[in-house]
Amino acid sequence: MNPEAQTLALNGGEIEYRYRRSATEDSPTLVFLHEGLGTLGLWRDLPARICEGSAFGSLVYSRFGNGFSSELQEARRPSYMHDEALQVLPELLDRLGIERTLLLGHSDGASIAAIFAGAYPERCAGLILEAPHFFVEPESIEAIAAIGERYRSDAALRERIARHHRNGDRTFFGWNDIWLHRDFREWNIAEYVVGIVAPMLVVQGTEDEYGTFEQLARLAEIAPGDLDRCLLARCGHAPHRDRPELFTALVRAWLAERR
């Protein structure tokens, strides 16, 4: 377990989390939702850098099956991101007494954020979506299949992933297998996106290997609220890691407008 983390028992098991309360009652909590293989710890100091000097609270946690939260007892279902957004996240927020949020999600976490914001618009003051998926693209499937093959043959990659999870193999294949499952091809969250009323900032790298610009184009077609889109050059699927200073400055400036 991350030495700075606390644990909380929810319906699905125990999660590891870090929570800093908002400085004022009317300031929302910035909730960080990690990628498919992410964890609380892999955000490193990004939450602190983004919230520094602001009244925003922050919540960072590892989802079930990731990091040092409880392992999943069953294989993931095609609805796993919906389940997180509609069941686990609301329960976690309720247990911590968090009413109003700003959501910052990366990849799978961005999709979870979008589902939550569409289902619970009254609880979301804004969305920062980093390399989001709104539907499944062939390019995503190809990239995920390729990383699966690499994982099987690359001991250094397996060791690196194992350092951050209770069970690296189970975490990796739990994510990899569901994305490659034939039933996942029709996964789509448009019905939730059309219900988002909060302002959005969407950031994508021009060299994103897991998604194309069609994700942003589709979002612009159906999202009803304010939408800022930003493409970062020399950047892959993780803008907060590939161009950390620019990403942090961009997010902080966007959040400043929300105040």
Protein Blocks (a to p, Z undefined) as FASTA:
>chain_A
ZZkbccdddfkbccdddddddfbfklccddddddfkbcfklnmmmmmmmmgoiabdcddd
ddehiajbdcdfbdcdfklmmmmmmmmmmmmmmmnopabdcdddehjlmmmmmmmmmmmm
mlpgbdcdehiafbdcfklmmmmmmmmmmmmmmmklmmmmmmmpfblmlmmmmmmmmmmp
mklmmgccklmmmmpmbdcdddddfklckbcfklmmmmmmmmmbdcdddddehiafblml
mmmmlmmmmmmmmmmmmZZ
